[in-house]
Amino acid sequence: MGDGFDVVGELDRTLKTIGLSREDAVSELSVTGRDPQVRSPLRMGAAIGVPLLAVAVGAAQIWRQRTGRPQGLTLDLGQGLHRMSPFLGGGATLNGSFSSMGSLAGLDGTAPVIWDFYRTADDRWVIPIACYPRIRDELLVLLGCPHTRKHIGEAVARWDASALEEAAAERGVPLVVARTREEFLAHPQGRAVLAGPVVAVERIGDAPPTGLPAGPRPLSSLRVLQFTHVLAGTATGRTLAEYGADVLHLCEPDSFEHEVVWNESAAGMRSARLDLRERSAGREAFDALLRDADVFVHNHRPAKAARLGLTAEECAAAAPGVIHCSITAYGHTGPWRERGGFDQHAQAFTGISLREGGGDGPKLPPGRMLTDYIAAHLAAAGILAAVVRRAREGGSYAVRVSLTGAANWCWELGSHGPGELDALSGDALPPAPRWQVRQTPLGELRCPGPPARLAETPSHWADPVLVPRGSAQPRWLPRPAG
């Protein structure tokens, strides 16, 4: 790396943490490009590059153990940045158009509760993200104002930051104060995050060993059931689908998702609507699906998972041998474990936003997004580590990841030294994406292709690539022959 950072060394440390290894699986590893490619003090290329490589190594390890054949692996860090954020020149389009912002735009068209920090009465900054109807309505009731940037700014300015943060939490509205790094380290939730690994892979029950996925691709015949929304959870399945997994996404009958979110995160999977409440026909269908699943992924708050009987322990009891993956905003322990939050909240909470602002107030990094896709790929890598371990020793497993843990891990990768950003142009962007164009039931999809490439089994999404949300029957595809 041009700044002296060892991407491969960090990859090996991450692999060791979760229980994977390049040894015998990857015959040759090539990482091209270097940080910085965008104007951020963070090592953003490495921050997404290491998780991308970790997933590919997991797929290669499974392939090697099945076939005896190692393979080469390549990654261009610049292409990887397009996987971190669609706002660096690589956003997906359908029939040549970007998806509408819809109700996110607000009354003034400025999308005031997605990307904006607002100054409080005590001269702190908060970021409310209320991009779904219920939480938007709750926020506007709390603030007592219309859905415009001007009115929200005026309302926030009447609150002290900590009082507003707590009042929002009581209403289930994701809002967080932009903290310094020192404040994060001293916060009880910060200490809870620091106490665990960025990806936790834990055996939680007994079951006989389960053979590795069989078929023409590394994850062919691996069945992934996911009850997810927004980006990090859904993109975990998308990542596994790139290597051949049969991914079935579930959504509740009355749930809502923005087109732009679905189109960006849901490639490679089928999607069905099910009512998961007890004593419903949908619940019976879910229970049958879970019994035949290898992996279950959700990114709902722990209390909702418990209410629906979807905790790791309950799933392992119902389906011994299942790999249960949960993704939360602030972690699985600590006083904020039940709080909801988004990518940018993890940035603000861990000190990243104030670091990006450089003394001029908080700021989001180039591309605005950071943790969603880091967390998704780390979760996918943890799942593959559990697949390998389950084949060797049996058992049921819990894989746990959080957006805040991903943000903290990104911080701990270090920052660029003085002068390293000076050579970049003001609007520095990564190289243009390597586009792929695919025909789908929703129209012609153009999106960046997978940035990490295995030589023998390159990742790709099987047709039809992108389907309408809730359009599939809740059943598994036949497993391919070994």
Wavefront OBJ file of the C-alpha trace (Angstrom):
o trace
v 0.000 0.000 0.000
v 1.197 3.499 -0.804
v 0.688 4.712 2.772
v 2.448 1.686 4.240
v -0.737 -0.026 5.385
v -0.659 -3.814 5.017
v -4.060 -4.879 3.658
v -3.065 -8.540 3.464
v -1.773 -8.511 7.028
v -5.052 -7.020 8.253
v -6.935 -9.617 6.226
v -5.024 -12.428 7.915
v -5.712 -10.962 11.369
v -9.425 -10.737 10.569
v -9.515 -14.280 9.191
v -7.818 -15.615 12.309
v -10.377 -13.848 14.514
v -13.323 -15.579 12.840
v -11.697 -18.945 12.128
v -10.806 -18.835 8.425
v -7.455 -19.080 6.656
v -5.942 -18.417 3.238
v -3.638 -21.407 3.647
v -4.137 -24.014 0.901
v -7.315 -22.241 -0.303
v -5.868 -19.196 -2.088
v -2.951 -20.000 -4.364
v -2.177 -16.373 -5.170
v -3.544 -13.098 -3.777
v -3.274 -9.798 -5.635
v -4.524 -6.490 -4.207
v -4.199 -3.502 -6.529
v -4.901 0.161 -5.906
v -4.094 2.034 -2.730
v -5.556 4.430 -0.218
v -6.358 7.277 -0.257
v -8.598 7.435 -3.320
v -11.210 9.717 -1.764
v -10.804 12.703 0.525
v -11.163 11.074 3.922
v -8.712 10.556 6.774
v -9.997 6.973 7.019
v -8.503 4.072 5.094
v -11.769 3.545 3.255
v -10.399 1.272 0.539
v -8.915 -1.090 3.104
v -12.013 -0.842 5.289
v -14.189 -2.417 2.596
v -11.395 -4.353 0.886
v -10.586 -6.566 3.868
v -14.218 -7.716 4.365
v -14.595 -8.318 0.615
v -11.469 -10.460 0.638
v -12.543 -12.298 3.792
v -15.768 -13.453 2.136
v -13.892 -14.563 -0.969
v -11.388 -16.484 1.160
v -14.266 -18.205 2.955
v -15.753 -19.260 -0.379
v -12.328 -20.400 -1.598
v -11.746 -22.417 1.579
v -15.058 -24.223 1.141
v -14.228 -24.881 -2.527
v -10.757 -26.180 -1.639
v -12.088 -28.531 1.023
v -14.698 -29.879 -1.384
v -12.593 -30.213 -4.523
v -8.964 -30.114 -3.425
v -8.351 -27.158 -5.751
v -7.037 -23.800 -4.523
v -7.524 -20.729 -6.683
v -6.218 -17.221 -7.158
v -7.927 -14.145 -5.727
v -7.733 -10.541 -6.924
v -9.184 -7.263 -5.671
v -8.942 -3.687 -6.881
v -9.464 -1.423 -3.865
v -10.916 1.298 -6.070
v -13.619 -1.051 -7.313
v -14.232 -2.096 -3.732
v -15.177 1.471 -2.803
v -18.198 1.210 -5.094
v -19.358 -1.692 -2.932
v -19.076 0.521 0.166
v -21.328 3.263 -1.200
v -23.449 3.811 -4.313
v -22.778 7.543 -3.986
v -19.219 7.435 -5.340
v -20.314 7.160 -8.954
v -21.522 3.563 -8.863
v -25.212 3.721 -8.026
v -27.507 1.113 -9.559
v -29.968 2.206 -12.237
v -33.073 0.567 -13.675
v -33.806 1.352 -17.312
v -31.283 4.180 -17.101
v -32.793 5.955 -14.096
v -31.967 6.127 -10.424
v -34.750 5.196 -8.042
v -36.877 8.044 -6.710
v -36.312 9.333 -3.184
v -40.103 9.365 -2.753
v -41.239 10.526 0.685
v -37.622 10.792 1.837
v -37.392 14.116 0.007
v -39.585 15.955 2.527
v -41.762 18.973 1.844
v -38.823 21.001 0.536
v -37.143 18.287 -1.553
v -33.961 18.373 0.547
v -34.274 14.956 2.273
v -33.785 16.650 5.659
v -33.702 13.583 7.906
v -31.235 11.326 6.112
v -27.832 12.975 5.855
v -27.998 16.172 7.932
v -26.481 17.133 11.266
v -28.319 19.769 13.279
v -26.901 22.091 15.959
v -28.518 21.970 19.392
v -29.066 24.640 22.049
v -25.913 23.549 23.915
v -23.774 23.819 20.760
v -23.595 20.093 20.075
v -24.639 18.284 16.912
v -27.177 15.513 16.390
v -28.117 13.451 13.350
v -31.713 12.206 13.096
v -32.400 9.577 10.446
v -36.124 9.096 10.012
v -36.369 7.604 6.554
v -39.342 5.322 7.225
v -42.923 6.526 7.714
v -43.418 5.610 11.374
v -40.155 7.001 12.668
v -40.486 10.106 10.464
v -43.918 10.792 11.952
v -42.639 10.181 15.488
v -39.726 12.573 14.953
v -41.941 15.335 13.580
v -44.362 14.936 16.497
v -41.443 15.089 18.942
v -40.060 18.229 17.318
v -43.471 19.742 16.589
v -42.539 20.930 13.121
v -43.045 20.291 9.384
v -40.791 17.999 7.328
v -38.367 20.638 6.024
v -34.704 21.297 6.778
v -35.399 24.845 7.985
v -38.124 23.883 10.438
v -36.275 20.828 11.749
v -33.159 22.927 12.321
v -35.132 25.522 14.262
v -36.814 22.855 16.386
v -33.595 20.986 17.181
v -31.941 24.261 18.202
v -34.380 24.509 21.121
v -33.156 21.214 22.649
v -30.033 20.250 24.557
v -28.342 17.373 22.730
v -28.493 14.693 25.419
v -32.122 15.475 26.272
v -33.113 15.180 22.615
v -31.162 11.936 22.211
v -33.019 10.373 25.139
v -36.427 11.743 24.116
v -35.942 10.342 20.620
v -34.903 6.952 22.016
v -38.075 6.792 24.113
v -40.103 7.184 20.906
v -38.008 4.682 18.964
v -36.566 7.413 16.736
v -32.950 6.825 15.635
v -30.996 9.962 16.598
v -27.560 10.273 18.115
v -25.224 13.010 19.318
v -21.988 13.366 17.349
v -19.369 12.377 19.908
v -15.631 12.739 20.104
v -13.532 9.597 20.141
v -12.859 10.119 23.835
v -16.586 10.355 24.567
v -17.223 7.126 22.702
v -14.481 5.293 24.583
v -15.900 6.487 27.920
v -19.545 5.734 27.093
v -21.020 2.512 28.568
v -22.137 1.411 25.102
v -18.736 2.222 23.676
v -17.117 0.037 26.325
v -19.558 -2.762 25.501
v -18.585 -2.591 21.825
v -14.876 -2.569 22.643
v -15.261 -5.648 24.856
v -16.007 -7.966 21.928
v -14.642 -8.787 18.467
v -15.914 -7.074 15.347
v -17.379 -10.441 14.275
v -18.381 -12.936 16.948
v -18.770 -16.575 15.872
v -20.001 -18.729 18.754
v -21.142 -22.323 18.975
v -24.470 -22.295 20.827
v -25.786 -25.852 20.497
v -25.105 -29.412 19.467
v -25.871 -30.987 16.107
v -24.168 -33.564 13.879
v -21.628 -32.315 11.329
v -23.209 -31.006 8.134
v -21.413 -31.525 4.839
v -20.132 -28.558 2.890
v -22.373 -27.145 0.153
v -22.377 -29.265 -3.003
v -22.766 -28.144 -6.597
v -20.983 -26.157 -9.303
v -20.247 -23.054 -7.165
v -18.695 -22.628 -3.712
v -22.031 -22.034 -1.967
v -24.349 -23.993 -4.253
v -27.019 -25.703 -2.116
v -26.392 -23.433 0.911
v -29.834 -22.225 1.974
v -29.979 -18.757 3.491
v -33.231 -17.515 5.028
v -33.255 -13.849 5.916
v -35.770 -11.620 7.665
v -34.133 -8.294 6.953
v -34.746 -4.691 6.014
v -32.698 -1.687 4.948
v -29.121 -2.382 3.846
v -26.714 -4.307 6.078
v -28.965 -7.291 6.706
v -30.254 -7.638 3.169
v -26.787 -7.154 1.682
v -25.490 -10.056 3.777
v -27.677 -12.376 1.723
v -26.726 -10.581 -1.470
v -23.074 -11.267 -0.683
v -23.661 -14.986 -0.111
v -25.759 -15.170 -3.290
v -22.728 -13.922 -5.249
v -21.032 -17.230 -4.472
v -24.031 -19.420 -5.280
v -26.197 -19.554 -2.133
v -29.974 -19.947 -2.431
v -31.127 -16.818 -0.585
v -34.783 -16.354 0.334
v -35.672 -12.948 1.759
v -38.763 -12.595 3.939
v -40.782 -9.458 4.601
v -43.906 -8.938 6.656
v -47.155 -8.371 4.730
v -47.537 -4.738 5.819
v -43.867 -3.756 5.804
v -42.453 -0.988 3.622
v -39.153 -0.573 1.816
v -37.873 2.183 -0.445
v -37.175 1.245 -4.052
v -33.697 2.716 -3.863
v -32.835 0.538 -0.846
v -34.193 -2.662 -2.394
v -32.522 -2.083 -5.750
v -29.147 -1.440 -4.106
v -29.134 -4.329 -1.660
v -31.261 -7.220 -2.934
v -29.524 -8.624 -6.008
v -29.315 -12.396 -6.259
v -32.181 -13.346 -3.957
v -35.836 -14.297 -4.071
v -38.315 -12.579 -1.778
v -41.556 -13.741 -0.133
v -44.091 -12.134 2.204
v -44.907 -13.980 5.433
v -46.713 -13.143 8.652
v -44.335 -14.447 11.318
v -46.653 -14.070 14.293
v -47.610 -17.142 16.297
v -50.471 -19.331 15.115
v -50.510 -17.870 11.611
v -50.209 -19.778 8.355
v -47.158 -17.670 7.618
v -45.529 -18.810 10.835
v -46.060 -22.441 9.927
v -44.423 -21.781 6.560
v -41.522 -19.997 8.260
v -40.948 -22.852 10.688
v -40.816 -25.309 7.778
v -38.356 -23.083 5.912
v -36.146 -22.721 8.989
v -35.950 -26.488 9.500
v -34.426 -26.842 6.023
v -32.238 -23.722 6.208
v -28.493 -23.652 6.762
v -28.399 -19.969 7.710
v -30.868 -17.491 9.195
v -30.105 -13.749 9.063
v -32.000 -10.890 10.692
v -31.234 -7.265 11.531
v -34.181 -6.343 13.728
v -33.903 -5.104 17.286
v -33.328 -7.898 19.827
v -36.714 -7.318 21.493
v -38.545 -7.800 18.205
v -36.572 -10.961 17.481
v -37.491 -12.277 20.935
v -41.146 -11.357 20.483
v -41.254 -13.343 17.239
v -39.278 -16.285 18.620
v -36.282 -15.586 16.378
v -33.424 -15.473 18.870
v -30.343 -17.564 18.188
v -31.230 -20.012 20.953
v -34.822 -20.453 19.753
v -33.764 -20.975 16.147
v -31.093 -23.490 17.175
v -33.660 -25.416 19.226
v -36.107 -25.484 16.310
v -33.467 -26.269 13.682
v -30.339 -27.887 15.174
v -27.309 -27.065 13.052
v -28.591 -23.684 11.898
v -26.217 -20.721 11.677
v -27.991 -17.689 13.147
v -26.653 -14.263 12.147
v -27.889 -11.051 13.760
v -26.835 -7.501 12.924
v -27.647 -4.608 15.254
v -26.895 -0.903 15.310
v -25.017 -0.560 18.596
v -24.109 -4.098 19.601
v -25.661 -7.118 21.292
v -24.809 -6.108 24.856
v -24.807 -2.825 26.745
v -27.431 -0.189 27.582
v -28.097 0.694 23.925
v -28.505 -2.857 22.648
v -32.213 -2.235 21.951
v -31.736 1.096 20.194
v -32.211 1.232 16.471
v -29.815 3.119 14.279
v -28.346 3.474 10.832
v -24.902 3.576 9.224
v -24.414 7.291 9.897
v -25.346 6.917 13.575
v -22.499 4.456 14.039
v -20.171 6.977 12.414
v -21.356 9.808 14.661
v -21.279 7.743 17.858
v -17.720 6.418 17.413
v -16.128 9.800 16.664
v -15.775 9.329 12.919
v -18.085 12.211 11.949
v -16.204 14.797 13.998
v -12.926 13.414 12.684
v -14.201 13.783 9.109
v -15.207 17.366 9.870
v -11.715 18.261 11.012
v -12.813 20.849 13.560
v -15.583 22.379 11.460
v -18.381 20.288 12.918
v -19.378 16.738 12.007
v -19.305 15.544 8.431
v -20.056 12.311 6.606
v -17.262 10.738 4.540
v -17.223 10.794 0.745
v -20.101 8.610 -0.375
v -21.868 9.284 2.969
v -21.972 5.573 3.789
v -19.382 3.513 5.610
v -20.611 0.780 7.930
v -23.595 -0.900 6.236
v -21.632 -2.840 3.660
v -18.608 -3.363 5.895
v -20.940 -5.021 8.409
v -22.708 -7.031 5.685
v -19.475 -8.499 4.344
v -18.050 -9.160 7.802
v -21.286 -10.956 8.678
v -21.075 -13.031 5.498
v -17.466 -13.940 6.294
v -18.492 -14.971 9.814
v -21.263 -17.138 8.377
v -18.798 -18.908 6.082
v -16.463 -19.493 9.016
v -19.380 -21.149 10.812
v -20.170 -23.249 7.708
v -16.585 -24.553 7.695
v -16.600 -25.240 11.424
v -20.029 -26.917 11.310
v -18.768 -29.319 8.631
v -15.793 -30.235 10.809
v -17.324 -30.526 14.274
v -21.080 -30.049 13.972
v -23.077 -27.658 16.121
v -25.378 -24.659 15.833
v -23.800 -21.201 15.661
v -24.483 -17.548 16.390
v -22.753 -14.878 14.298
v -23.047 -11.354 15.699
v -22.061 -8.081 14.043
v -22.988 -4.444 14.682
v -22.739 -1.235 12.698
v -20.957 0.419 15.616
v -18.483 -2.437 15.835
v -17.796 -2.032 12.114
v -17.284 1.721 12.561
v -14.916 1.165 15.477
v -12.979 -1.436 13.468
v -12.683 1.069 10.623
v -11.313 3.681 13.042
v -8.797 1.210 14.417
v -7.374 0.617 10.933
v -5.706 3.994 11.430
v -5.690 7.190 9.429
v -3.703 8.853 6.697
v -0.714 10.888 7.724
v -0.224 14.605 7.132
v -0.066 15.515 3.476
v -1.368 12.204 2.126
v -4.644 13.767 1.022
v -2.999 16.815 -0.557
v -2.392 15.097 -3.890
v -6.093 14.354 -4.368
v -8.310 16.614 -6.418
v -11.167 18.328 -4.617
v -13.775 15.925 -5.982
v -11.597 12.822 -5.825
v -13.463 9.665 -6.769
v -12.385 6.049 -7.220
v -11.927 4.680 -10.757
v -15.114 4.250 -12.764
v -17.001 1.074 -11.871
v -16.725 -2.052 -13.956
v -20.382 -2.057 -14.870
v -22.537 -5.080 -15.466
v -25.867 -4.809 -17.285
v -28.508 -7.461 -16.645
v -32.120 -7.909 -17.686
v -34.446 -8.383 -14.707
v -38.211 -8.520 -14.072
v -37.885 -4.901 -12.897
v -36.119 -3.752 -16.054
v -32.545 -3.344 -17.225
v -30.279 -3.209 -14.192
v -26.890 -1.532 -14.410
v -24.705 -1.877 -11.351
v -21.032 -2.392 -10.476
v -19.837 -5.960 -10.780
v -18.376 -7.869 -7.820
v -14.980 -6.306 -6.982
v -13.285 -9.407 -5.520
v -12.643 -12.141 -8.070
v -11.791 -15.804 -7.604
v -10.003 -17.301 -10.603
v -11.911 -20.596 -10.925
v -15.277 -19.673 -9.409
v -15.785 -15.937 -10.027
v -18.698 -14.517 -8.099
v -21.873 -13.505 -9.912
v -25.602 -13.347 -9.335
v -27.759 -15.917 -11.059
v -30.664 -14.741 -13.180
v -33.101 -13.097 -12.710
v -30.723 -11.033 -10.478
v -33.315 -8.585 -9.097
v -36.966 -9.408 -8.449
v -39.858 -7.452 -6.923
v -39.945 -7.558 -3.147
v -42.377 -10.212 -1.922
v -42.826 -11.785 -5.372
v -41.712 -15.374 -4.669
v -43.366 -18.370 -3.081
v -41.996 -19.216 0.392
v -40.196 -22.393 -0.599
v -36.661 -23.546 -1.249
v -35.240 -24.332 -4.659
v -34.174 -27.952 -5.246
v -30.607 -28.521 -4.119
v -28.167 -29.010 -7.011
v -26.482 -32.360 -7.429
v -23.094 -32.806 -5.847
l 1 2 3 4 5 6 7 8 9 10 11 12 13 14 15 16 17 18 19 20 21 22 23 24 25 26 27 28 29 30 31 32 33 34 35 36 37 38 39 40 41 42 43 44 45 46 47 48 49 50 51 52 53 54 55 56 57 58 59 60 61 62 63 64 65 66 67 68 69 70 71 72 73 74 75 76 77 78 79 80 81 82 83 84 85 86 87 88 89 90 91 92 93 94 95 96 97 98 99 100 101 102 103 104 105 106 107 108 109 110 111 112 113 114 115 116 117 118 119 120 121 122 123 124 125 126 127 128 129 130 131 132 133 134 135 136 137 138 139 140 141 142 143 144 145 146 147 148 149 150 151 152 153 154 155 156 157 158 159 160 161 162 163 164 165 166 167 168 169 170 171 172 173 174 175 176 177 178 179 180 181 182 183 184 185 186 187 188 189 190 191 192 193 194 195 196 197 198 199 200 201 202 203 204 205 206 207 208 209 210 211 212 213 214 215 216 217 218 219 220 221 222 223 224 225 226 227 228 229 230 231 232 233 234 235 236 237 238 239 240 241 242 243 244 245 246 247 248 249 250 251 252 253 254 255 256 257 258 259 260 261 262 263 264 265 266 267 268 269 270 271 272 273 274 275 276 277 278 279 280 281 282 283 284 285 286 287 288 289 290 291 292 293 294 295 296 297 298 299 300 301 302 303 304 305 306 307 308 309 310 311 312 313 314 315 316 317 318 319 320 321 322 323 324 325 326 327 328 329 330 331 332 333 334 335 336 337 338 339 340 341 342 343 344 345 346 347 348 349 350 351 352 353 354 355 356 357 358 359 360 361 362 363 364 365 366 367 368 369 370 371 372 373 374 375 376 377 378 379 380 381 382 383 384 385 386 387 388 389 390 391 392 393 394 395 396 397 398 399 400 401 402 403 404 405 406 407 408 409 410 411 412 413 414 415 416 417 418 419 420 421 422 423 424 425 426 427 428 429 430 431 432 433 434 435 436 437 438 439 440 441 442 443 444 445 446 447 448 449 450 451 452 453 454 455 456 457 458 459 460 461 462 463 464 465 466 467 468 469 470 471 472 473 474 475 476 477 478 479 480 481 482
